[in-house]
Amino acid sequence: MSDAFLRQLLDAAQRGDSDAIGTILEVFKPMIYKNSCINGYFDGDCFQELCIKFIYCIKNFKFTNISDVTKYFC
């Protein structure tokens, strides 16, 4: 995913576009899933909480002097 496309998706998501939020969530779902494992086992409640927090962060992220947003992703 290119930096420009991700920025467009984030802008659309912040304007309330649920499709953009869904697309971003799908892209990062493997990372969220990986971080939802506790003691080697998947925890559905943790996954749900991380998804909710991720959506909150998408909606509230502020771009300030960021030329390449992809450098912030693991």
Secondary structure, DSSP 8 states (H G I E B T S, - for coil): --HHHHHHHHHHHHTT-HHHHHHHHHHHHHHHHHTTEETTEE-HHHHHHHHHHHHHHHHH---SS-S-GGGG--
